[in-house]
Amino acid sequence: MLKSKSRLLVTFLLAGICLPQTATRLVTPEIRRVGDKLACKCGACNNTVATCQMLECHYSLPARERIATMQKAGTSDDAIVDTFVKEGGLAALAAPPREGFNLLAWVMPFVAISLGLMFIFVWFKRFAGRRAAEVRATPEIDPRYQQRMDRELEDLE
């Protein structure tokens, strides 16, 4: 009886300890919609304001509260994002805008992967051609060995 009570107590203690670790307060769908566009600038993560899981994050928690207050005041999502961009610059955005020089950040990964695949294709094509040519070429056999092979083959017949 004592063991079962102590196990029950330990179970409730562990559950109580685990409960505060789910601290994603102030993440409603409306806040998530805006928070996914903004980068968390706490320096400890590479998440957005909506997905930052760090307990008591010094950036995302106040940002979520601010987003909630601005949404209650009737501010549109784009205006909220623009406010954060005015204060923190383009670094406040989770993804660079798809215009101007920032378009390069969207295009370059595809260009780099394409160039890498083309390089690998050309490299394999080049060395596969050499190897095939080497295999097709018949090596010259020393006449002494050729005569010895002929004699041994005649002995076998």
DSSP file (Angstrom, degrees, kcal/mol; ACC not computed):
  #  RESIDUE AA STRUCTURE BP1 BP2  ACC     N-H-->O    O-->H-N    N-H-->O    O-->H-N    TCO  KAPPA ALPHA  PHI   PSI    X-CA   Y-CA   Z-CA
    1    1 A M     >        0   0    0      0, 0.0     4,-1.7     0, 0.0     5,-0.1   0.000 360.0 360.0 360.0 -40.1    0.0    0.0    0.0
    2    2 A L  H  >  +     0   0    0      2,-0.2     4,-2.2     1,-0.2     5,-0.2   0.875 360.0  53.0 -67.4 -38.0    2.8    2.4    0.9
    3    3 A K  H  > S+     0   0    0      1,-0.2     4,-2.5     2,-0.2    -1,-0.2   0.915 108.4  49.4 -65.1 -42.1    4.6    1.6   -2.5
    4    4 A S  H  > S+     0   0    0      1,-0.2     4,-2.2     2,-0.2    -1,-0.2   0.877 111.2  49.6 -67.2 -35.7    1.5    2.4   -4.5
    5    5 A K  H  X S+     0   0    0     -4,-1.7     4,-2.4     2,-0.2    -1,-0.2   0.903 112.1  47.8 -67.8 -40.3    1.1    5.7   -2.7
    6    6 A S  H  X S+     0   0    0     -4,-2.2     4,-2.5     2,-0.2    -2,-0.2   0.887 111.8  50.1 -68.6 -37.0    4.7    6.6   -3.2
    7    7 A R  H  X S+     0   0    0     -4,-2.5     4,-2.5     2,-0.2    -2,-0.2   0.915 111.1  49.4 -64.8 -41.6    4.5    5.7   -6.9
    8    8 A L  H  X S+     0   0    0     -4,-2.2     4,-2.4     2,-0.2    -2,-0.2   0.904 111.3  49.5 -63.4 -41.3    1.3    7.8   -7.3
    9    9 A L  H  X S+     0   0    0     -4,-2.4     4,-2.3     2,-0.2    -2,-0.2   0.917 111.5  48.1 -63.3 -44.3    3.0   10.7   -5.6
   10   10 A V  H  X S+     0   0    0     -4,-2.5     4,-2.7     2,-0.2     5,-0.2   0.894 110.4  53.0 -63.4 -40.0    6.1   10.4   -7.9
   11   11 A T  H  X S+     0   0    0     -4,-2.5     4,-2.4     1,-0.2    -2,-0.2   0.934 111.2  45.2 -61.4 -46.7    3.8   10.2  -10.9
   12   12 A F  H  X S+     0   0    0     -4,-2.4     4,-2.2     2,-0.2    -1,-0.2   0.867 112.3  52.4 -66.7 -35.5    2.0   13.4   -9.9
   13   13 A L  H  X S+     0   0    0     -4,-2.3     4,-2.1     2,-0.2    -2,-0.2   0.930 111.1  46.4 -64.0 -45.3    5.3   15.1   -9.2
   14   14 A L  H  X S+     0   0    0     -4,-2.7     4,-2.3     1,-0.2    -2,-0.2   0.906 112.3  50.5 -64.7 -40.8    6.7   14.2  -12.6
   15   15 A A  H  X S+     0   0    0     -4,-2.4     4,-1.5     1,-0.2    -1,-0.2   0.899 110.6  50.3 -62.8 -39.2    3.5   15.3  -14.3
   16   16 A G  H  < S+     0   0    0     -4,-2.2    -1,-0.2     1,-0.2    -2,-0.2   0.860 110.4  49.1 -66.6 -35.5    3.7   18.6  -12.4
   17   17 A I  H  < S+     0   0    0     -4,-2.1     4,-0.3     1,-0.2    -2,-0.2   0.884 112.5  47.9 -70.3 -38.1    7.3   19.1  -13.4
   18   18 A C  H >< S+     0   0    0     -4,-2.3     3,-1.0     1,-0.2     4,-0.3   0.756  96.1  75.0 -74.9 -24.6    6.5   18.4  -17.1
   19   19 A L  G >< S+     0   0    0     -4,-1.5     3,-1.5     1,-0.3    -1,-0.2   0.898  91.3  51.3 -59.3 -46.3    3.5   20.7  -17.2
   20   20 A P  G >  S+     0   0    0      0, 0.0     3,-0.5     0, 0.0    -1,-0.3   0.680  95.1  74.2 -68.0 -13.2    5.4   24.1  -17.3
   21   21 A Q  G <  S+     0   0    0     -3,-1.0    -2,-0.2    -4,-0.3     2,-0.1   0.591  81.5  70.0 -76.3  -7.5    7.5   22.8  -20.2
   22   22 A T  G <   +     0   0    0     -3,-1.5     2,-1.9    -4,-0.3    -1,-0.3  -0.231  65.9 151.1 -97.5  44.7    4.6   23.2  -22.6
   23   23 A A    <   +     0   0    0     -3,-0.5    33,-0.2    30,-0.2    -1,-0.1  -0.523  11.1 132.1 -83.7  78.4    4.8   27.0  -22.3
   24   24 A T    >   +     0   0    0     -2,-1.9     3,-0.6    31,-0.1    -1,-0.1  -0.468  32.9 165.6-117.6  57.6    3.5   28.2  -25.6
   25   25 A R  T 3   +     0   0    0      1,-0.2    39,-0.1    -2,-0.0     3,-0.1  -0.357  56.3  26.5 -74.4 157.0    1.2   30.8  -24.2
   26   26 A L  T 3  S+     0   0    0      1,-0.1     2,-0.5    -2,-0.1    -1,-0.2   0.853  80.2 130.6  59.4  39.9   -0.4   33.4  -26.5
   27   27 A V    <   +     0   0    0     -3,-0.6    -1,-0.1     4,-0.1    -3,-0.0  -0.700  25.0 157.0-120.6  80.4   -0.2   31.3  -29.6
   28   28 A T     >  -     0   0    0     -2,-0.5     4,-2.9     1,-0.1     5,-0.2  -0.537  59.1-101.1 -90.7 165.6   -3.6   31.5  -31.1
   29   29 A P  H  > S+     0   0    0      0, 0.0     4,-2.0     0, 0.0     5,-0.1   0.855 124.4  52.5 -57.1 -33.6   -4.1   30.9  -34.8
   30   30 A E  H  > S+     0   0    0      2,-0.2     4,-1.3     1,-0.2     5,-0.2   0.921 112.5  43.4 -68.6 -42.3   -4.3   34.6  -35.4
   31   31 A I  H  > S+     0   0    0      1,-0.2     4,-3.4     2,-0.2     5,-0.2   0.882 112.6  53.4 -69.9 -37.5   -1.0   35.3  -33.6
   32   32 A R  H  X S+     0   0    0     -4,-2.9     4,-2.1     1,-0.2    -1,-0.2   0.888 103.3  57.9 -62.6 -38.8    0.6   32.3  -35.4
   33   33 A R  H  < S+     0   0    0     -4,-2.0    -1,-0.2    -5,-0.2     4,-0.2   0.902 117.8  31.4 -59.0 -42.5   -0.4   33.7  -38.7
   34   34 A V  H >< S+     0   0    0     -4,-1.3     3,-1.4     1,-0.1     4,-0.5   0.877 116.5  57.4 -82.2 -40.2    1.5   36.9  -38.1
   35   35 A G  H >< S+     0   0    0     -4,-3.4    14,-1.2     1,-0.3    15,-0.9   0.761  96.1  64.4 -65.2 -26.1    4.2   35.3  -35.9
   36   36 A D  T 3< S+     0   0    0     -4,-2.1    -1,-0.3     1,-0.2    -2,-0.1   0.715 100.3  53.2 -69.3 -18.9    5.2   32.9  -38.7
   37   37 A K  T <  S+     0   0    0     -3,-1.4    57,-2.4    -4,-0.2    58,-0.5   0.620 101.4  72.0 -87.7 -13.9    6.3   35.9  -40.8
   38   38 A L  B <  S-A   93   0A   0     -3,-0.8    11,-2.3    -4,-0.5    12,-0.3  -0.857  77.3-131.2-110.2 138.3    8.6   37.3  -38.1
   39   39 A A  B     -B   48   0B   0     53,-2.7     2,-0.5    -2,-0.4     9,-0.3  -0.617  21.5-120.1 -85.0 141.8   11.9   35.8  -37.0
   40   40 A C        -     0   0    0      7,-2.5     3,-0.4    -2,-0.3     5,-0.2  -0.718  24.1-167.3 -79.4 124.4   12.7   35.3  -33.3
   41   41 A K        +     0   0    0     -2,-0.5    -1,-0.1     1,-0.2     5,-0.1  -0.116  51.4 115.4-107.4  35.9   15.7   37.4  -32.6
   42   42 A C  S    S-     0   0    0      3,-0.1    -1,-0.2     1,-0.1    16,-0.1   0.732  76.0-131.0 -76.5 -20.2   16.6   36.0  -29.2
   43   43 A G  S    S+     0   0    0     -3,-0.4    -1,-0.1     2,-0.4    -2,-0.1   0.305  90.6  82.7  90.5 -10.6   19.9   34.6  -30.6
   44   44 A A  S    S+     0   0    0      1,-0.0     2,-0.3    10,-0.0    -3,-0.1   0.547  94.1  30.5-102.3  -9.9   19.4   31.1  -29.2
   45   45 A C        -     0   0    0     -5,-0.2    -2,-0.4     2,-0.1    -3,-0.1  -0.901  60.1-138.4-142.2 169.5   17.1   29.7  -31.9
   46   46 A N        +     0   0    0     -2,-0.3     2,-0.1    -4,-0.1    -5,-0.1  -0.160  67.8 114.8-118.5  36.0   16.4   30.0  -35.6
   47   47 A N        -     0   0    0      1,-0.1    -7,-2.5    -7,-0.1     2,-0.2  -0.354  67.0-102.8 -98.7 178.4   12.6   29.9  -35.2
   48   48 A T  B  >  -B   39   0B   0     -9,-0.3     4,-1.0    -2,-0.1    -9,-0.3  -0.465  38.9-101.3 -91.6 172.8    9.8   32.3  -35.9
   49   49 A V  T  4 S+     0   0    0    -11,-2.3     3,-0.3   -14,-1.2   -13,-0.2   0.860 124.1  49.9 -62.4 -34.6    8.0   34.3  -33.2
   50   50 A A  T  4 S+     0   0    0    -15,-0.9    -1,-0.2   -12,-0.3   -14,-0.1   0.798 117.0  38.4 -75.0 -28.7    5.2   31.8  -33.4
   51   51 A T  T  4 S+     0   0    0    -16,-0.2     2,-0.4    -3,-0.2    -1,-0.2   0.372  76.9 126.5-108.3   5.0    7.3   28.6  -33.1
   52   52 A C     <  -     0   0    0     -4,-1.0     5,-0.1    -3,-0.3    -7,-0.0  -0.508  33.8-175.8 -66.7 121.1    9.9   29.7  -30.6
   53   53 A Q        +     0   0    0     -2,-0.4     2,-0.2     2,-0.1   -30,-0.2   0.386  38.0 125.3 -99.4   1.1    9.8   27.0  -27.9
   54   54 A M    >   -     0   0    0      1,-0.1     3,-1.1     2,-0.0     2,-0.2  -0.431  67.9-114.6 -68.1 130.3   12.4   28.6  -25.6
   55   55 A L  T 3  S-     0   0    0      1,-0.3     3,-0.1    -2,-0.2    -1,-0.1  -0.447  94.0  -2.2 -66.6 132.0   11.0   29.1  -22.1
   56   56 A E  T 3  S-     0   0    0     -2,-0.2    -1,-0.3     1,-0.2     2,-0.2   0.895  85.8-165.4  53.4  46.9   10.6   32.7  -21.2
   57   57 A C    <>  -     0   0    0     -3,-1.1     4,-1.0     1,-0.2    -1,-0.2  -0.433  17.0-142.5 -63.4 130.5   12.1   33.9  -24.4
   58   58 A H  T  4 S+     0   0    0     -2,-0.2    -1,-0.2     1,-0.1    -2,-0.0   0.597  94.3  31.5 -74.9  -9.9   13.0   37.6  -24.1
   59   59 A Y  T  > S+     0   0    0      3,-0.1     4,-1.9     2,-0.1     5,-0.1   0.788 117.1  45.8-111.3 -49.1   11.9   38.4  -27.7
   60   60 A S  H  > S+     0   0    0      1,-0.2     4,-2.8     2,-0.2     5,-0.2   0.875 108.5  54.6 -71.8 -36.4    9.1   36.1  -28.8
   61   61 A L  H  X S+     0   0    0     -4,-1.0     4,-2.2     2,-0.2    -1,-0.2   0.956 113.4  40.8 -63.5 -49.8    6.9   36.4  -25.6
   62   62 A P  H  > S+     0   0    0      0, 0.0     4,-2.5     0, 0.0    -1,-0.2   0.872 115.1  53.9 -63.8 -33.4    6.8   40.2  -25.7
   63   63 A A  H  X S+     0   0    0     -4,-1.9     4,-2.6     2,-0.2    -2,-0.2   0.916 108.6  48.1 -67.0 -41.1    6.4   40.1  -29.5
   64   64 A R  H  X S+     0   0    0     -4,-2.8     4,-2.6     2,-0.2    -1,-0.2   0.917 112.3  49.2 -63.3 -42.6    3.4   37.7  -29.2
   65   65 A E  H  X S+     0   0    0     -4,-2.2     4,-2.3    -5,-0.2    -2,-0.2   0.907 112.3  48.3 -62.8 -40.5    1.8   40.0  -26.6
   66   66 A R  H  X S+     0   0    0     -4,-2.5     4,-2.5     2,-0.2    -2,-0.2   0.901 110.7  50.5 -66.5 -41.1    2.4   43.0  -28.8
   67   67 A I  H  X S+     0   0    0     -4,-2.6     4,-2.4     2,-0.2    -2,-0.2   0.919 110.5  50.5 -62.0 -42.9    0.9   41.2  -31.8
   68   68 A A  H  X S+     0   0    0     -4,-2.6     4,-2.2     2,-0.2    -2,-0.2   0.912 111.6  47.3 -62.0 -42.9   -2.2   40.2  -29.7
   69   69 A T  H  X S+     0   0    0     -4,-2.3     4,-1.6     1,-0.2    -1,-0.2   0.909 112.8  48.8 -66.2 -40.5   -2.7   43.8  -28.6
   70   70 A M  H  <>S+     0   0    0     -4,-2.5     5,-2.4     1,-0.2     4,-0.3   0.875 111.2  49.9 -67.6 -35.9   -2.3   45.2  -32.1
   71   71 A Q  H ><5S+     0   0    0     -4,-2.4     3,-1.1     1,-0.2    -1,-0.2   0.884 108.4  52.5 -69.6 -36.9   -4.8   42.6  -33.4
   72   72 A K  H 3<5S+     0   0    0     -4,-2.2    -1,-0.2     1,-0.3    -2,-0.2   0.827 105.3  56.2 -65.4 -30.0   -7.3   43.6  -30.7
   73   73 A A  T 3<5S-     0   0    0     -4,-1.6    -1,-0.3    -5,-0.2    -2,-0.2   0.563 123.6-107.8 -77.9  -7.5   -6.9   47.2  -31.8
   74   74 A G  T < 5 +     0   0    0     -3,-1.1    -3,-0.2    -4,-0.3     2,-0.2   0.620  63.3 156.0  94.0  13.4   -7.9   46.1  -35.3
   75   75 A T      < -     0   0    0     -5,-2.4    -1,-0.3     1,-0.1    -2,-0.0  -0.516  43.0-117.1 -73.9 139.8   -4.5   46.5  -37.0
   76   76 A S     >  -     0   0    0     -2,-0.2     4,-1.9     1,-0.1     5,-0.2  -0.303  21.3-111.8 -74.5 162.0   -4.1   44.3  -40.1
   77   77 A D  H  > S+     0   0    0      1,-0.2     4,-2.4     2,-0.2     5,-0.2   0.908 117.4  50.5 -60.8 -43.7   -1.5   41.5  -40.4
   78   78 A D  H  > S+     0   0    0      1,-0.2     4,-2.5     2,-0.2    -1,-0.2   0.874 108.9  51.8 -64.4 -36.7    0.5   43.4  -43.0
   79   79 A A  H  > S+     0   0    0      2,-0.2     4,-1.9     1,-0.2    -1,-0.2   0.876 109.2  50.4 -67.6 -36.2    0.6   46.6  -40.8
   80   80 A I  H  X S+     0   0    0     -4,-1.9     4,-1.9     2,-0.2    -2,-0.2   0.936 112.3  46.4 -65.6 -45.7    1.8   44.6  -37.8
   81   81 A V  H  X S+     0   0    0     -4,-2.4     4,-2.3     1,-0.2    -2,-0.2   0.905 111.0  52.9 -63.2 -41.2    4.6   43.0  -39.9
   82   82 A D  H  X S+     0   0    0     -4,-2.5     4,-2.4     1,-0.2    -1,-0.2   0.864 106.1  54.3 -62.2 -35.8    5.5   46.4  -41.3
   83   83 A T  H  X S+     0   0    0     -4,-1.9     4,-1.6     2,-0.2    -1,-0.2   0.926 110.0  45.7 -63.5 -44.7    5.7   47.8  -37.8
   84   84 A F  H  X S+     0   0    0     -4,-1.9     4,-2.7     1,-0.2     5,-0.2   0.877 112.8  51.0 -66.0 -36.4    8.2   45.1  -36.8
   85   85 A V  H  X S+     0   0    0     -4,-2.3     4,-2.3     1,-0.2    -2,-0.2   0.881 107.1  53.7 -69.1 -37.6   10.2   45.6  -40.0
   86   86 A K  H  < S+     0   0    0     -4,-2.4    -1,-0.2     1,-0.2    -2,-0.2   0.877 116.4  39.1 -62.5 -36.4   10.4   49.4  -39.4
   87   87 A E  H  < S+     0   0    0     -4,-1.6    -2,-0.2    -5,-0.2    -1,-0.2   0.876 132.2  22.4 -82.4 -38.5   11.8   48.8  -36.0
   88   88 A G  H >< S-     0   0    0     -4,-2.7     3,-0.6     1,-0.3    -3,-0.2   0.435  98.2-132.9-111.6   0.2   14.1   45.9  -36.7
   89   89 A G  G ><  -     0   0    0     -4,-2.3     3,-1.8    -5,-0.2    -1,-0.3  -0.270  58.4 -39.4  76.4-169.2   14.8   46.1  -40.4
   90   90 A L  G >  S+     0   0    0      1,-0.3     3,-1.4     2,-0.2    -1,-0.2   0.672 128.5  76.3 -67.5 -15.6   14.6   43.2  -42.8
   91   91 A A  G <  S+     0   0    0     -3,-0.6    -1,-0.3     1,-0.3    -2,-0.2   0.688  82.4  68.8 -67.3 -16.6   16.2   41.0  -40.2
   92   92 A A  G <  S+     0   0    0     -3,-1.8   -53,-2.7    -7,-0.1    -1,-0.3   0.714  84.6  88.0 -73.6 -19.6   12.8   41.0  -38.4
   93   93 A L  B <  S-A   38   0A   0     -3,-1.4   -55,-0.3   -55,-0.3   -56,-0.1  -0.552  73.1-143.4 -82.0 144.7   11.4   38.9  -41.3
   94   94 A A  S    S+     0   0    0    -57,-2.4   -56,-0.1    -2,-0.2    -1,-0.1   0.819  91.4  25.4 -74.1 -31.3   11.6   35.1  -41.1
   95   95 A A  S    S-     0   0    0    -58,-0.5    -1,-0.2   -56,-0.0     3,-0.1  -0.990  92.7-108.2-132.4 141.7   12.1   35.0  -44.9
   96   96 A P        -     0   0    0      0, 0.0    -5,-0.0     0, 0.0    -2,-0.0  -0.352  45.3 -97.1 -66.6 149.2   13.6   37.7  -47.1
   97   97 A P        -     0   0    0      0, 0.0     2,-1.5     0, 0.0     9,-0.1  -0.321  30.8-118.2 -65.4 150.6   11.1   39.4  -49.5
   98   98 A R  S    S+     0   0    0     -3,-0.1     2,-0.3     5,-0.1     5,-0.1  -0.414  81.6  85.9 -89.7  60.8   11.0   38.1  -53.0
   99   99 A E  S >  S-     0   0    0     -2,-1.5     3,-1.1     0, 0.0     4,-0.3  -0.990  81.4  -8.6-154.7 154.7   12.0   41.3  -54.7
  100  100 A G  G >  S-     0   0    0     -2,-0.3     3,-1.2     1,-0.2     4,-0.3  -0.228 124.1 -13.5  60.6-141.1   15.2   43.1  -55.7
  101  101 A F  G >  S+     0   0    0      1,-0.3     3,-1.5     2,-0.2     4,-0.4   0.782 130.7  67.4 -66.6 -27.7   18.5   41.8  -54.4
  102  102 A N  G X> S+     0   0    0     -3,-1.1     3,-1.0     1,-0.3     4,-0.7   0.698  83.0  74.6 -67.7 -18.0   16.7   39.5  -51.9
  103  103 A L  H X> S+     0   0    0     -3,-1.2     4,-1.8    -4,-0.3     3,-0.7   0.807  84.6  67.2 -61.9 -27.5   15.4   37.5  -54.8
  104  104 A L  H <> S+     0   0    0     -3,-1.5     4,-2.8    -4,-0.3    -1,-0.3   0.849  92.3  58.8 -61.1 -34.7   18.9   36.2  -55.1
  105  105 A A  H <4 S+     0   0    0     -3,-1.0    -1,-0.2    -4,-0.4    -2,-0.2   0.788 110.1  43.5 -66.0 -26.8   18.4   34.4  -51.8
  106  106 A W  H << S+     0   0    0     -3,-0.7     4,-0.4    -4,-0.7    -2,-0.2   0.798 120.5  39.4 -85.7 -30.9   15.5   32.5  -53.2
  107  107 A V  H >X S+     0   0    0     -4,-1.8     4,-1.9     1,-0.1     3,-0.6   0.847  99.6  70.9 -89.9 -36.6   17.1   31.7  -56.6
  108  108 A M  H 3X S+     0   0    0     -4,-2.8     4,-3.0     1,-0.2     5,-0.3   0.823  91.5  56.9 -59.2 -38.3   20.7   30.8  -55.6
  109  109 A P  H 3> S+     0   0    0      0, 0.0     4,-2.3     0, 0.0    -1,-0.2   0.923 110.9  45.1 -59.1 -40.4   20.0   27.5  -53.9
  110  110 A F  H <> S+     0   0    0     -3,-0.6     4,-2.3    -4,-0.4    -2,-0.2   0.888 114.1  48.9 -69.1 -38.3   18.4   26.2  -57.1
  111  111 A V  H  X S+     0   0    0     -4,-1.9     4,-2.7     2,-0.2     5,-0.2   0.924 112.2  48.6 -65.7 -43.6   21.1   27.5  -59.3
  112  112 A A  H  X S+     0   0    0     -4,-3.0     4,-2.3     1,-0.2    -2,-0.2   0.906 112.3  47.7 -64.6 -42.0   23.8   26.0  -57.0
  113  113 A I  H  X S+     0   0    0     -4,-2.3     4,-2.4    -5,-0.3    -1,-0.2   0.914 112.7  49.5 -65.6 -41.8   22.1   22.6  -57.0
  114  114 A S  H  X S+     0   0    0     -4,-2.3     4,-2.4     2,-0.2    -2,-0.2   0.926 112.2  47.4 -63.2 -44.7   21.7   22.7  -60.8
  115  115 A L  H  X S+     0   0    0     -4,-2.7     4,-2.5     1,-0.2    -1,-0.2   0.903 112.0  50.9 -63.8 -40.0   25.3   23.6  -61.3
  116  116 A G  H  X S+     0   0    0     -4,-2.3     4,-2.4    -5,-0.2    -2,-0.2   0.915 110.9  47.6 -63.3 -43.5   26.5   20.9  -58.9
  117  117 A L  H  X S+     0   0    0     -4,-2.4     4,-2.5     2,-0.2    -1,-0.2   0.890 112.0  50.2 -65.7 -38.7   24.4   18.2  -60.7
  118  118 A M  H  X S+     0   0    0     -4,-2.4     4,-2.7     2,-0.2     5,-0.2   0.919 110.4  50.3 -65.0 -41.7   25.7   19.3  -64.1
  119  119 A F  H  X S+     0   0    0     -4,-2.5     4,-2.6     1,-0.2    -2,-0.2   0.931 111.9  47.1 -60.6 -46.1   29.2   19.2  -62.8
  120  120 A I  H  X S+     0   0    0     -4,-2.4     4,-2.6     2,-0.2     5,-0.2   0.910 112.4  50.3 -63.0 -41.9   28.7   15.6  -61.4
  121  121 A F  H  X S+     0   0    0     -4,-2.5     4,-2.4     2,-0.2    -2,-0.2   0.933 113.4  44.6 -61.7 -47.3   27.0   14.5  -64.7
  122  122 A V  H  X S+     0   0    0     -4,-2.7     4,-2.6     2,-0.2    -2,-0.2   0.902 112.9  51.9 -64.9 -40.5   29.9   15.9  -66.8
  123  123 A W  H  X S+     0   0    0     -4,-2.6     4,-2.3    -5,-0.2     5,-0.3   0.932 112.9  43.6 -63.1 -46.8   32.5   14.4  -64.5
  124  124 A F  H  X S+     0   0    0     -4,-2.6     4,-2.4     1,-0.2     5,-0.2   0.904 114.0  51.2 -65.2 -40.2   31.0   10.9  -64.6
  125  125 A K  H  X S+     0   0    0     -4,-2.4     4,-1.6    -5,-0.2    -2,-0.2   0.909 111.3  48.6 -62.3 -42.0   30.5   11.1  -68.3
  126  126 A R  H  X S+     0   0    0     -4,-2.6     4,-1.3     1,-0.2    -2,-0.2   0.940 118.1  37.2 -65.6 -48.6   34.1   12.1  -68.9
  127  127 A F  H  X S+     0   0    0     -4,-2.3     4,-1.9     1,-0.2    -1,-0.2   0.758 112.4  57.5 -80.7 -23.9   35.6    9.4  -66.7
  128  128 A A  H  X S+     0   0    0     -4,-2.4     4,-2.1    -5,-0.3    -1,-0.2   0.864 105.6  52.5 -70.6 -34.3   33.2    6.7  -67.7
  129  129 A G  H  X S+     0   0    0     -4,-1.6     4,-1.9    -5,-0.2    -2,-0.2   0.906 109.2  48.7 -66.5 -41.4   34.2    7.3  -71.3
  130  130 A R  H  X S+     0   0    0     -4,-1.3     4,-2.2     2,-0.2    -2,-0.2   0.915 111.6  49.2 -63.4 -43.2   37.9    6.9  -70.5
  131  131 A R  H  X S+     0   0    0     -4,-1.9     4,-2.1     1,-0.2    -1,-0.2   0.894 109.4  51.3 -67.0 -39.3   37.2    3.7  -68.6
  132  132 A A  H  X S+     0   0    0     -4,-2.1     4,-2.0     1,-0.2    -1,-0.2   0.894 110.5  49.8 -64.0 -38.5   35.1    2.2  -71.4
  133  133 A A  H  X S+     0   0    0     -4,-1.9     4,-1.5     1,-0.2    -2,-0.2   0.880 110.2  50.7 -66.7 -37.5   37.9    3.0  -73.9
  134  134 A E  H  < S+     0   0    0     -4,-2.2    -2,-0.2     1,-0.2    -1,-0.2   0.869 110.6  48.8 -67.9 -35.8   40.5    1.3  -71.6
  135  135 A V  H  < S+     0   0    0     -4,-2.1    -2,-0.2     1,-0.2    -1,-0.2   0.887 109.5  52.0 -71.3 -38.9   38.4   -1.8  -71.2
  136  136 A R  H  < S+     0   0    0     -4,-2.0    -1,-0.2    -5,-0.2     2,-0.2   0.823  89.1  93.6 -68.6 -30.9   37.8   -2.1  -75.0
  137  137 A A  S  < S-     0   0    0     -4,-1.5    -4,-0.0    -5,-0.1     0, 0.0  -0.443  76.3-134.1 -67.9 130.6   41.5   -1.9  -75.8
  138  138 A T        -     0   0    0     -2,-0.2     2,-0.1     1,-0.0    -1,-0.1  -0.738  21.3-126.5 -86.1 125.1   43.1   -5.3  -76.1
  139  139 A P        -     0   0    0      0, 0.0     2,-0.3     0, 0.0    -1,-0.0  -0.430  24.2-110.2 -71.6 145.6   46.4   -5.4  -74.2
  140  140 A E        -     0   0    0     -2,-0.1     2,-0.5     1,-0.0     0, 0.0  -0.580  30.7-144.6 -73.9 132.9   49.4   -6.6  -76.1
  141  141 A I        -     0   0    0     -2,-0.3    -1,-0.0    -3,-0.0     5,-0.0  -0.848  22.2-109.2-102.8 135.9   50.6  -10.0  -74.9
  142  142 A D     >  -     0   0    0     -2,-0.5     4,-2.1     1,-0.1     3,-0.5  -0.393  26.2-128.3 -59.4 132.2   54.3  -10.8  -74.9
  143  143 A P  H  > S+     0   0    0      0, 0.0     4,-2.4     0, 0.0     5,-0.2   0.829 106.4  58.1 -57.5 -33.5   55.1  -13.3  -77.7
  144  144 A R  H  > S+     0   0    0      1,-0.2     4,-2.0     2,-0.2     5,-0.1   0.930 109.4  43.8 -61.8 -44.0   56.9  -15.7  -75.2
  145  145 A Y  H  > S+     0   0    0     -3,-0.5     4,-2.6     2,-0.2    -1,-0.2   0.880 111.1  54.9 -69.0 -36.5   53.8  -15.9  -73.0
  146  146 A Q  H  X S+     0   0    0     -4,-2.1     4,-2.3     2,-0.2    -2,-0.2   0.918 109.3  47.4 -62.3 -42.8   51.6  -16.4  -76.1
  147  147 A Q  H  X S+     0   0    0     -4,-2.4     4,-2.4     2,-0.2    -1,-0.2   0.907 111.6  50.5 -64.5 -41.6   53.7  -19.3  -77.3
  148  148 A R  H  X S+     0   0    0     -4,-2.0     4,-2.4     2,-0.2    -2,-0.2   0.906 110.6  49.0 -63.8 -41.3   53.7  -20.9  -73.9
  149  149 A M  H  X S+     0   0    0     -4,-2.6     4,-2.3     2,-0.2    -1,-0.2   0.907 110.5  51.4 -64.0 -41.0   49.9  -20.6  -73.6
  150  150 A D  H  X S+     0   0    0     -4,-2.3     4,-2.1     2,-0.2    -2,-0.2   0.927 110.9  47.9 -61.3 -44.3   49.5  -22.1  -77.1
  151  151 A R  H  X S+     0   0    0     -4,-2.4     4,-2.2     1,-0.2    -2,-0.2   0.931 112.1  48.6 -62.0 -45.9   51.7  -25.1  -76.1
  152  152 A E  H  X S+     0   0    0     -4,-2.4     4,-1.3     1,-0.2    -1,-0.2   0.865 110.7  51.0 -65.2 -34.9   49.8  -25.7  -72.9
  153  153 A L  H  X S+     0   0    0     -4,-2.3     4,-1.1     2,-0.2    -1,-0.2   0.874 108.8  51.2 -68.1 -36.9   46.5  -25.5  -74.7
  154  154 A E  H  < S+     0   0    0     -4,-2.1     3,-0.3     1,-0.2    -2,-0.2   0.885 107.5  54.0 -66.5 -37.1   47.7  -28.1  -77.3
  155  155 A D  H  < S+     0   0    0     -4,-2.2    -1,-0.2     1,-0.2    -2,-0.2   0.840 105.2  54.1 -65.2 -31.5   48.7  -30.4  -74.4
  156  156 A L  H  <        0   0    0     -4,-1.3    -1,-0.2     1,-0.2    -2,-0.2   0.804 360.0 360.0 -72.4 -29.1   45.3  -30.2  -72.9
  157  157 A E     <        0   0    0     -4,-1.1    -1,-0.2    -3,-0.3    -2,-0.2   0.483 360.0 360.0 -77.6 360.0   43.6  -31.3  -76.2
